[in-house]
Amino acid sequence: MKKKLKKSLACLLATLLIFSTVPMSALADEAAAPVTVETVVEEAAPDTEPDAEPTATPEASAKPSAEPTAEPSPEATEEPTESEVSAEPEATAEPTASPTPNPEDEISLLALGDEAVTRYRTVGINGNFSSNYLYDLGQYPLYDILLNGTSYPAYCLQHGKGRVNNGAYVQRDNYGMTEAMRRIVAYGFNNINSLQDGNNGWYSAETAKMMVTQHLVWLASEGYITVDGTNWSWGSGIDNDVERMANLAYNSSVVRSYYAELKDRLLRSEIVPSFAGKSSDGSDAQEIDLQLVTGKYTATVTDTNGVLDLFDFQQAGFDISRNGNTLTISTNTLPEQETTIIGAGYTVGDKNSIAVWEDRDQQANIQHQATCPGTTQTMAYIKIKGEKPSYTITLNKTSADLTITNGNPNYSLEGAVYYVYKEAAEPDYPYWDYEPYATFTTDANGHAELSKKLQSSNYVTFEAVAPKGYCADSKTHKFTVTGETTLNVVDDPGTIVLSVHKKDSETDSDQASGNASLAGAVYRVSYLVDGQMVCKDITTNSKGVTGLNKIPLGQITVQEITAPIGYKLDPTVHTYNITTLGTGDVYELEPEDFTEDVFKGKIALHKQYETLDDRAEEQGAEFDVYLKSAGSYDAAKETERDHITTGADGMATTKDLPYGTYVVHQTKGGNGRQLVADFDVSISEDGKVYSYDLVNVQKNAQLKIVKTSEDGVIEGIHFRVTRLEDSYSAEYVTNAAGEILTETLPIYADKDGANKYQYKVEELDTEETFGYQLPDSQTVELSEGEIASVSFHNVPIEIGTKATVEGEKEVDPLDKVTLTDTVSYTGLVPGKEYKVTGVLMDKKTGEKLLVNGKEITAETTFIAETKNGSVDVTFIFDATGLHGKGIVVFEDLYRENALLATHADINDEGQTVKIKNPEIGTKATADGKKEITADKITITDVVSYKDLTPGKEYKLTGVLMNKATNDKLLIDGKEITAEATFTPKATTGEVEMTFTFDARELTVETEVVAFETLYRDGIEIAVHADIEDEGQTVKILPLHGSISTIKVDAGDSQHRLSGAVFGIYRDVNGDGRYTEGIDTFVGNMREKETGVYELDGLLYGKFLIHEKQAPSGFSQDKNYYSFEITRDGEKVQFEVKPGMNFPNSAFPKTGSSNHGVYAALLALVVSGLGLGAVIFHKVKKASK
């Protein structure tokens, strides 16, 4: 226990000494929320003796070091004196918690002394990040960072920056980090788990390593250690400082050895062997050339940088060994690739991710956090030279169109020859002028292997000889060799181009006979494709030419399967065998054996003429027959025309004429007979005779009926034409132009032409004419050489309307209005049934009128008695919501559901009825004034009206409203209303209404507004209810009165008394008695002059007067007396009894015996005001 107490005291003393050495300027930046450092008292330390390192006695006091400066102190470079090094402290029975510096040592600024004033700590991140104390440097704790289960050292980055009262750090992450500091952290001690293991024994070799690392970090932060790339600047006194620090450390040997190790690693950091490079592609490495020695390829290289021991180069297929600074590489086979890259490296801590800091605000909230270290890797790469390999090059040749070449013996991939050259630098180089570097020759599968292997380079090739049936590949193919390479090339197979030229056998040219055509002949071409016979059909153009491309080599058959127009089918099967291309890429096949025979036929005519009884043969009639496309008989070819004359039998026949359309034209006929009109005959079949019977017929003419209409409807109108002679009739319908052209009709009633037939034309009553007035029928005669014409004009049926309500055009907005619309019509068909439908429209919007969301419609069905007439349609509807609306009646006329006529003019006054918009306005006054004092008053409201119906009875009702509440005014709980019934003589006028009521109970200024409503037949038709309308408003001022009384001595009525207090109360329930909790206090009367008391501004109503305090020396009248204010300006002079004013009796005089009572009461008041209040309350209550 004694030892533990000594240990605790030593820690306390050391702590006090440490913080006594901290300069205030060093702590200026560190102020933050305090961090508690707990002193741990352990049981006795292990009995084992420490290493033979000097330790200081617990009683020794630490001498504070000098304050850090920008430059090292002179002491930093001095060697310790013999006494400083060898001084042995007094031995103790057991080790202390930590060695304490000897006050005589004068430790350098850069040594351990400053560690006592520089601390570093971190805090949690998401529960996975914490800090721990490490009792590794005696009483000077260091810290670690725990992240995801792994601990890392926490190093201070700023030398001399301490904490005030254990406050937290506020430095930024990476604050002042130099490259030297980064590398020290990365290469230095970073395995805190080992350090934790060391805590179990209080001291640890890892603790010394952490101390050395921290020390070097501080030296780098102060500029004593710097680095530029691989060039280090290491202060000359640093080794001595570390030696001093080692003398004070428990594990001094570890401090020395680890410092030497870390310094060596740092000075060699990021340096690679002299023959290696840092680039992974080996671009900055020396090329190592392997030489064949006793059956192996071998090379030995030397590292002049002295870092080879840090790298272990290994690669499959190589034997690599290291001996000091030399590296030996050997392999059985020289690598085929030009170079081989082999990498090696080592990993240290991450120099770019360092320890973190903590920053707390005044509420101890964490403000900043950072991350823990990662790793940094240094890699080196060596480059081994190999030989340039040669590679086998193959070529695969295929057909560009397998459907042509497959199964066709006229094609073969064997025997294609390709020349190969090294690629020339100049463009358009004439490779074919030179011997090839190598050649490909394909086998039957199109496969070839180059005649020699090629090294990696760029090459070109082209086809010198094409295989059987194929076109030579004229392209030059470029390719690059980097390994085994296969070239894929394609050849286009040679094909046949077939051309068919068709000729007319008559003309022996491509000129067709007659109207025949060489176009449209269909030939079927058969040949072998993909090993299968296929057929394709081709068609000739206007010149009789057609063709087909890309026909495979081999046998081809051509056969006509469809002859062109006007020609016979050619049955010949044309066969051709083409097995080689010749000199070109295609074989052009143009046979000359395709001819066609044209169709031929004859025209036979049989000529007759009409008589009254029968027909007779006509001899001597002459006709010209010629090809119509020639244009005339003279222009036609001899083979395409003929002139014929009828014989006694009336017959005549032409010669054979070629296929085509011919005109038959009569040039001569019997006297007095009509010539036959020209007509066409088409010869379309071979060997056929086309026969015609020709007769001179009766002279006829046509009738044209023309229909017009005002609305443009002229198509589809039905007419009947009747011949009056024999009642023959026929019906017709007008076309889109409104016209009818009848067939030819006989003109003459006799053979001599003396009398003409008469024809009656009439328009029929059909659905198409329902909407029109039918015109009268017409009678007409026909004339030779003319078309007789008659016209019929249709006028649409018309309707007109006149709408009224009880004969009037204007009506009040009542709940039931009956509107009668008289619909007039013209042009109806008597005896037919019609229907009139109507709907009411809103004139303002042009939309259908809606009442309660529904349209207002009506209809009437009737049978027309005459063409012209009228019918009534009645509408019944609620007009209460239609004030001021113009209502227009739209009517439609129907027959059999077909709309015939519409009258829908929104601006037609005849169709319009107006719903009146009655309006009222008011002007309210009281005795002609707009403001009056409350009393029994009469308000007169002059109501002006407009848009009423003269002679109709109306009722006007009114009610007064309280403007302040926007609710009905209530006097004594009742509304104030009025009404008047009147019958106006004009649409505008005025009527008066009066409101009489007692307004005295209005105790506040009140504005009343008259609301008026106008009714007719019990239906509200107008309202004037504007609470803001000044014209409707009268202001009522509340009436006010006052009370006064004179306070006198009951013993001397002339003696007026001063000092009394009178209270006035409103008698709320009007019972003349004071009731607490109901009656309300109004105010105290003021003493106007001696003994005279008054109070103004009392409103209408009942009140109570009560003496609250009597004049000094007089008794109090505790009664409540009632009085009333009933009119404006009323002044109540209150007397208890008439002529007595308000008397009070004086207290009896008893000498000075009351003085003691008054003193006692005064003492009671001073000592307990609450008791006095209770006593007054009881007295007051008792007086009621």
Secondary structure as the mmCIF struct_conf table of DSSP 4:
data_model
#
loop_
_struct_conf.conf_type_id
_struct_conf.id
_struct_conf.beg_label_comp_id
_struct_conf.beg_label_asym_id
_struct_conf.beg_label_seq_id
_struct_conf.end_label_comp_id
_struct_conf.end_label_asym_id
_struct_conf.end_label_seq_id
HELX_RH_AL_P HELX_RH_AL_P1 LYS A 2 SER A 20
TURN_TY1_P TURN_TY1_P1 THR A 21 THR A 21
HELX_RH_AL_P HELX_RH_AL_P2 MET A 24 LEU A 27
TURN_TY1_P TURN_TY1_P2 ALA A 28 ASP A 29
BEND BEND1 ALA A 33 ALA A 33
STRN STRN1 PRO A 34 PRO A 34
HELX_LH_PP_P HELX_LH_PP_P1 GLU A 38 VAL A 40
BEND BEND2 GLU A 43 GLU A 43
HELX_LH_PP_P HELX_LH_PP_P2 ALA A 44 PRO A 46
BEND BEND3 ASP A 47 THR A 48
HELX_LH_PP_P HELX_LH_PP_P3 GLU A 49 ASP A 51
BEND BEND4 ALA A 52 ALA A 52
TURN_TY1_P TURN_TY1_P3 PRO A 58 GLU A 59
HELX_LH_PP_P HELX_LH_PP_P4 ALA A 60 PRO A 68
BEND BEND5 ALA A 70 GLU A 71
HELX_RH_3T_P HELX_RH_3T_P1 PRO A 74 THR A 77
BEND BEND6 GLU A 78 GLU A 78
HELX_LH_PP_P HELX_LH_PP_P5 GLU A 79 THR A 81
HELX_RH_AL_P HELX_RH_AL_P3 GLU A 82 SER A 86
HELX_LH_PP_P HELX_LH_PP_P6 ALA A 87 ALA A 91
BEND BEND7 ALA A 93 GLU A 94
BEND BEND8 ALA A 97 SER A 98
TURN_TY1_P TURN_TY1_P4 PRO A 103 GLU A 104
BEND BEND9 ASP A 105 ASP A 105
TURN_TY1_P TURN_TY1_P5 LEU A 109 LEU A 110
BEND BEND10 ALA A 111 ALA A 111
HELX_RH_3T_P HELX_RH_3T_P2 LEU A 112 VAL A 117
BEND BEND11 ILE A 125 ILE A 125
TURN_TY1_P TURN_TY1_P6 ASN A 126 GLY A 127
BEND BEND12 ASN A 128 ASN A 128
STRN STRN2 PHE A 129 LEU A 137
TURN_TY1_P TURN_TY1_P7 GLY A 138 GLN A 139
STRN STRN3 TYR A 140 LEU A 147
TURN_TY1_P TURN_TY1_P8 ASN A 148 GLY A 149
STRN STRN4 THR A 150 ALA A 154
BEND BEND13 GLN A 158 GLN A 158
TURN_TY1_P TURN_TY1_P9 HIS A 159 GLY A 160
BEND BEND14 VAL A 164 VAL A 164
TURN_TY1_P TURN_TY1_P10 ASN A 165 ASN A 166
STRN STRN5 GLY A 167 GLY A 167
HELX_LH_PP_P HELX_LH_PP_P7 ALA A 168 TYR A 169
HELX_LH_PP_P HELX_LH_PP_P8 GLN A 171 ARG A 172
TURN_TY1_P TURN_TY1_P11 ASP A 173 GLY A 176
HELX_RH_AL_P HELX_RH_AL_P4 GLU A 179 TYR A 187
BEND BEND15 GLY A 188 GLY A 188
HELX_RH_AL_P HELX_RH_AL_P5 ILE A 192 ASN A 199
TURN_TY1_P TURN_TY1_P12 ASN A 200 GLY A 201
BEND BEND16 TRP A 202 TRP A 202
HELX_RH_AL_P HELX_RH_AL_P6 ALA A 205 SER A 221
TURN_TY1_P TURN_TY1_P13 GLU A 222 GLY A 223
BEND BEND17 TYR A 224 TYR A 224
STRN STRN6 ILE A 225 ASP A 228
TURN_TY1_P TURN_TY1_P14 GLY A 229 THR A 230
STRN STRN7 ASN A 231 TRP A 234
TURN_TY1_P TURN_TY1_P15 SER A 236 GLY A 237
HELX_RH_AL_P HELX_RH_AL_P7 ILE A 238 LEU A 248
BEND BEND18 ALA A 249 ALA A 249
TURN_TY1_P TURN_TY1_P16 TYR A 250 ASN A 251
HELX_RH_AL_P HELX_RH_AL_P8 SER A 252 LEU A 267
TURN_TY1_P TURN_TY1_P17 ARG A 268 GLU A 270
TURN_TY1_P TURN_TY1_P18 SER A 274 PHE A 275
STRN STRN8 GLY A 277 GLY A 277
BEND BEND19 LYS A 278 SER A 279
TURN_TY1_P TURN_TY1_P19 SER A 280 ASP A 281
TURN_TY1_P TURN_TY1_P20 SER A 283 ASP A 284
BEND BEND20 ALA A 285 ALA A 285
HELX_LH_PP_P HELX_LH_PP_P9 GLN A 286 GLN A 286
STRN STRN9 GLU A 287 ASP A 289
STRN STRN10 GLN A 291 VAL A 293
TURN_TY1_P TURN_TY1_P21 THR A 294 GLY A 295
STRN STRN11 LYS A 296 THR A 302
BEND BEND21 THR A 304 GLY A 306
HELX_RH_3T_P HELX_RH_3T_P3 LEU A 308 LEU A 310
TURN_TY1_P TURN_TY1_P22 ALA A 316 GLY A 317
STRN STRN12 ASP A 319 ASN A 323
TURN_TY1_P TURN_TY1_P23 GLY A 324 ASN A 325
STRN STRN13 THR A 326 THR A 331
BEND BEND22 ASN A 332 THR A 333
BEND BEND23 GLU A 336 GLU A 338
STRN STRN14 THR A 339 GLY A 349
TURN_TY1_P TURN_TY1_P24 LYS A 351 ASN A 352
BEND BEND24 SER A 353 SER A 353
STRN STRN15 ASP A 359 ARG A 360
TURN_TY1_P TURN_TY1_P25 GLN A 362 GLN A 363
STRN STRN16 ILE A 366 HIS A 368
STRN STRN17 THR A 375 LYS A 385
HELX_LH_PP_P HELX_LH_PP_P10 GLU A 387 PRO A 389
STRN STRN18 SER A 390 TYR A 391
STRN STRN19 ILE A 393 SER A 399
BEND BEND25 ALA A 400 ALA A 400
HELX_RH_AL_P HELX_RH_AL_P9 LEU A 402 THR A 405
TURN_TY1_P TURN_TY1_P26 ASN A 406 GLY A 407
TURN_TY1_P TURN_TY1_P27 PRO A 409 ASN A 410
TURN_TY1_P TURN_TY1_P28 GLU A 414 GLY A 415
STRN STRN20 VAL A 417 LYS A 422
HELX_LH_PP_P HELX_LH_PP_P11 GLU A 423 ALA A 424
BEND BEND26 ALA A 425 GLU A 426
TURN_TY1_P TURN_TY1_P29 PRO A 427 ASP A 428
HELX_RH_3T_P HELX_RH_3T_P4 TYR A 431 ASP A 433
BEND BEND27 TYR A 434 TYR A 434
BEND BEND28 TYR A 437 TYR A 437
STRN STRN21 ALA A 438 THR A 441
TURN_TY1_P TURN_TY1_P30 ALA A 444 ASN A 445
BEND BEND29 GLY A 446 GLY A 446
STRN STRN22 HIS A 447 GLU A 449
BEND BEND30 SER A 451 LYS A 452
STRN STRN23 LEU A 454 GLN A 455
BEND BEND31 SER A 456 SER A 456
STRN STRN24 SER A 457 VAL A 465
TURN_TY1_P TURN_TY1_P31 LYS A 468 GLY A 469
STRN STRN25 TYR A 470 TYR A 470
HELX_LH_PP_P HELX_LH_PP_P12 LYS A 475 THR A 476
STRN STRN26 HIS A 477 VAL A 481
BEND BEND32 THR A 482 GLU A 484
STRN STRN27 THR A 485 ASP A 491
HELX_LH_PP_P HELX_LH_PP_P13 ASP A 492 ASP A 492
STRN STRN28 PRO A 493 PRO A 493
HELX_LH_PP_P HELX_LH_PP_P14 GLY A 494 GLY A 494
STRN STRN29 THR A 495 HIS A 501
STRN STRN30 LYS A 503 ASP A 504
TURN_TY1_P TURN_TY1_P32 SER A 505 ASP A 508
STRN STRN31 SER A 509 SER A 509
BEND BEND33 ASP A 510 ASP A 510
HELX_LH_PP_P HELX_LH_PP_P15 GLN A 511 ALA A 512
BEND BEND34 SER A 513 SER A 513
TURN_TY1_P TURN_TY1_P33 GLY A 514 ASN A 515
BEND BEND35 LEU A 518 LEU A 518
TURN_TY1_P TURN_TY1_P34 ALA A 519 GLY A 520
STRN STRN32 VAL A 522 VAL A 529
TURN_TY1_P TURN_TY1_P35 ASP A 530 GLY A 531
STRN STRN33 GLN A 532 THR A 539
TURN_TY1_P TURN_TY1_P36 SER A 542 LYS A 543
BEND BEND36 GLY A 544 GLY A 544
STRN STRN34 VAL A 545 ILE A 551
HELX_LH_PP_P HELX_LH_PP_P16 PRO A 552 PRO A 552
BEND BEND37 LEU A 553 LEU A 553
STRN STRN35 GLY A 554 THR A 562
HELX_LH_PP_P HELX_LH_PP_P17 ALA A 563 PRO A 564
TURN_TY1_P TURN_TY1_P37 ILE A 565 GLY A 566
STRN STRN36 TYR A 567 TYR A 567
STRN STRN37 VAL A 573 ILE A 578
TURN_TY1_P TURN_TY1_P38 GLY A 582 THR A 583
BEND BEND38 GLY A 584 ASP A 585
STRN STRN38 VAL A 586 LEU A 589
STRN STRN39 THR A 595 GLU A 596
HELX_LH_PP_P HELX_LH_PP_P18 ASP A 597 ASP A 597
STRN STRN40 VAL A 598 VAL A 598
HELX_LH_PP_P HELX_LH_PP_P19 PHE A 599 PHE A 599
STRN STRN41 LYS A 600 GLU A 610
BEND BEND39 LEU A 612 ASP A 613
STRN STRN42 ARG A 615 GLU A 617
BEND BEND40 GLY A 620 GLY A 620
STRN STRN43 GLU A 622 LEU A 627
HELX_RH_3T_P HELX_RH_3T_P5 LYS A 628 ALA A 630
BEND BEND41 GLY A 631 SER A 632
TURN_TY1_P TURN_TY1_P39 TYR A 633 ALA A 635
BEND BEND42 ALA A 636 ALA A 636
HELX_RH_3T_P HELX_RH_3T_P6 GLU A 638 GLU A 640
STRN STRN44 ARG A 641 THR A 645
TURN_TY1_P TURN_TY1_P40 ALA A 648 ASP A 649
BEND BEND43 GLY A 650 GLY A 650
STRN STRN45 MET A 651 THR A 653
STRN STRN46 LEU A 657 PRO A 658
BEND BEND44 TYR A 659 TYR A 659
STRN STRN47 GLY A 660 LYS A 668
TURN_TY1_P TURN_TY1_P41 ASN A 671 GLY A 672
BEND BEND45 ARG A 673 ARG A 673
HELX_LH_PP_P HELX_LH_PP_P20 GLN A 674 ASP A 678
STRN STRN48 PHE A 679 ILE A 683
BEND BEND46 GLU A 685 GLU A 685
TURN_TY1_P TURN_TY1_P42 ASP A 686 GLY A 687
STRN STRN49 VAL A 689 ASN A 696
HELX_LH_PP_P HELX_LH_PP_P21 VAL A 697 LYS A 699
STRN STRN50 ASN A 700 SER A 709
TURN_TY1_P TURN_TY1_P43 GLU A 710 ASP A 711
BEND BEND47 GLY A 712 GLY A 712
TURN_TY1_P TURN_TY1_P44 GLU A 715 GLY A 716
STRN STRN51 HIS A 718 ARG A 723
TURN_TY1_P TURN_TY1_P45 LEU A 724 SER A 727
STRN STRN52 TYR A 728 VAL A 733
TURN_TY1_P TURN_TY1_P46 ALA A 736 ALA A 737
BEND BEND48 GLY A 738 GLY A 738
STRN STRN53 GLU A 739 LEU A 741
HELX_LH_PP_P HELX_LH_PP_P22 THR A 742 THR A 744
STRN STRN54 LEU A 745 PRO A 746
STRN STRN55 TYR A 748 TYR A 748
BEND BEND49 ALA A 749 ASP A 750
TURN_TY1_P TURN_TY1_P47 LYS A 751 ASP A 752
BEND BEND50 GLY A 753 GLY A 753
BEND BEND51 ASN A 755 ASN A 755
STRN STRN56 LYS A 756 LYS A 756
STRN STRN57 GLN A 758 GLU A 763
HELX_RH_3T_P HELX_RH_3T_P7 GLU A 767 THR A 769
TURN_TY1_P TURN_TY1_P48 PHE A 770 GLY A 771
STRN STRN58 TYR A 772 GLN A 773
HELX_LH_PP_P HELX_LH_PP_P23 LEU A 774 SER A 777
STRN STRN59 GLN A 778 GLU A 781
TURN_TY1_P TURN_TY1_P49 GLU A 784 GLY A 785
STRN STRN60 ILE A 787 PRO A 796
STRN STRN61 GLU A 798 THR A 804
STRN STRN62 VAL A 805 VAL A 805
TURN_TY1_P TURN_TY1_P50 GLU A 806 GLY A 807
STRN STRN63 GLU A 808 GLU A 808
BEND BEND52 LYS A 809 LYS A 809
STRN STRN64 GLU A 810 VAL A 811
BEND BEND53 ASP A 815 ASP A 815
STRN STRN65 VAL A 817 THR A 826
BEND BEND54 GLY A 827 GLY A 827
TURN_TY1_P TURN_TY1_P51 PRO A 830 GLY A 831
STRN STRN66 GLU A 833 ASP A 842
TURN_TY1_P TURN_TY1_P52 LYS A 843 THR A 845
BEND BEND55 GLU A 847 GLU A 847
STRN STRN67 LYS A 848 LYS A 848
HELX_LH_PP_P HELX_LH_PP_P24 LEU A 849 LEU A 849
STRN STRN68 LEU A 850 VAL A 851
TURN_TY1_P TURN_TY1_P53 ASN A 852 GLY A 853
STRN STRN69 LYS A 854 GLU A 855
STRN STRN70 THR A 857 ILE A 863
BEND BEND56 GLU A 865 ASN A 868
STRN STRN71 GLY A 869 PHE A 877
TURN_TY1_P TURN_TY1_P54 THR A 880 GLY A 881
TURN_TY1_P TURN_TY1_P55 HIS A 883 GLY A 884
STRN STRN72 GLY A 886 ARG A 895
TURN_TY1_P TURN_TY1_P56 GLU A 896 ASN A 897
STRN STRN73 ALA A 898 HIS A 903
TURN_TY1_P TURN_TY1_P57 ILE A 906 ASN A 907
HELX_RH_3T_P HELX_RH_3T_P8 GLU A 909 GLN A 911
STRN STRN74 THR A 912 ILE A 915
HELX_LH_PP_P HELX_LH_PP_P25 LYS A 916 LYS A 916
STRN STRN75 GLU A 919 ALA A 926
TURN_TY1_P TURN_TY1_P58 ASP A 927 GLY A 928
STRN STRN76 LYS A 929 LYS A 929
BEND BEND57 LYS A 930 LYS A 930
STRN STRN77 GLU A 931 THR A 933
BEND BEND58 ALA A 934 ASP A 935
STRN STRN78 LYS A 936 LYS A 946
BEND BEND59 ASP A 947 ASP A 947
TURN_TY1_P TURN_TY1_P59 PRO A 950 GLY A 951
STRN STRN79 TYR A 954 ASN A 962
TURN_TY1_P TURN_TY1_P60 LYS A 963 ASN A 966
STRN STRN80 ASP A 967 LYS A 968
STRN STRN81 LEU A 970 ILE A 971
TURN_TY1_P TURN_TY1_P61 ASP A 972 GLY A 973
STRN STRN82 LYS A 974 GLU A 975
STRN STRN83 THR A 977 PHE A 982
BEND BEND60 LYS A 985 THR A 988
STRN STRN84 GLY A 989 ASP A 998
TURN_TY1_P TURN_TY1_P62 ARG A 1000 GLU A 1001
BEND BEND61 VAL A 1004 VAL A 1004
STRN STRN85 THR A 1006 ARG A 1016
TURN_TY1_P TURN_TY1_P63 ASP A 1017 GLY A 1018
STRN STRN86 ILE A 1019 HIS A 1024
TURN_TY1_P TURN_TY1_P64 ILE A 1027 GLU A 1028
HELX_RH_3T_P HELX_RH_3T_P9 GLU A 1030 GLN A 1032
STRN STRN87 THR A 1033 LEU A 1037
HELX_LH_PP_P HELX_LH_PP_P26 PRO A 1038 LEU A 1039
STRN STRN88 HIS A 1040 ASP A 1049
TURN_TY1_P TURN_TY1_P65 ALA A 1050 GLY A 1051
STRN STRN89 ASP A 1052 ARG A 1056
STRN STRN90 VAL A 1061 ARG A 1066
TURN_TY1_P TURN_TY1_P66 VAL A 1068 ASN A 1069
BEND BEND62 ASP A 1071 ARG A 1073
TURN_TY1_P TURN_TY1_P67 GLU A 1076 ILE A 1078
BEND BEND63 ASP A 1079 ASP A 1079
STRN STRN91 THR A 1080 ASN A 1084
HELX_LH_PP_P HELX_LH_PP_P27 MET A 1085 MET A 1085
STRN STRN92 ARG A 1086 GLU A 1089
TURN_TY1_P TURN_TY1_P68 THR A 1090 GLY A 1091
STRN STRN93 VAL A 1092 LEU A 1099
BEND BEND64 TYR A 1100 TYR A 1100
STRN STRN94 GLY A 1101 GLN A 1109
HELX_LH_PP_P HELX_LH_PP_P28 ALA A 1110 PRO A 1111
TURN_TY1_P TURN_TY1_P69 SER A 1112 GLY A 1113
STRN STRN95 PHE A 1114 PHE A 1114
STRN STRN96 TYR A 1120 ILE A 1125
BEND BEND65 ARG A 1127 ARG A 1127
TURN_TY1_P TURN_TY1_P70 ASP A 1128 GLY A 1129
STRN STRN97 LYS A 1131 PHE A 1134
BEND BEND66 VAL A 1136 VAL A 1136
STRN STRN98 LYS A 1137 LYS A 1137
TURN_TY1_P TURN_TY1_P71 PRO A 1138 MET A 1140
STRN STRN99 ASN A 1141 ASN A 1141
STRN STRN100 PHE A 1142 ASN A 1144
HELX_LH_PP_P HELX_LH_PP_P29 SER A 1145 SER A 1145
STRN STRN101 ALA A 1146 ALA A 1146
HELX_LH_PP_P HELX_LH_PP_P30 PHE A 1147 LYS A 1149
TURN_TY1_P TURN_TY1_P72 GLY A 1151 ASN A 1154
HELX_RH_AL_P HELX_RH_AL_P10 HIS A 1155 SER A 1167
HELX_RH_AL_P HELX_RH_AL_P11 LEU A 1169 ALA A 1182
TURN_TY1_P TURN_TY1_P73 SER A 1183 SER A 1183
#
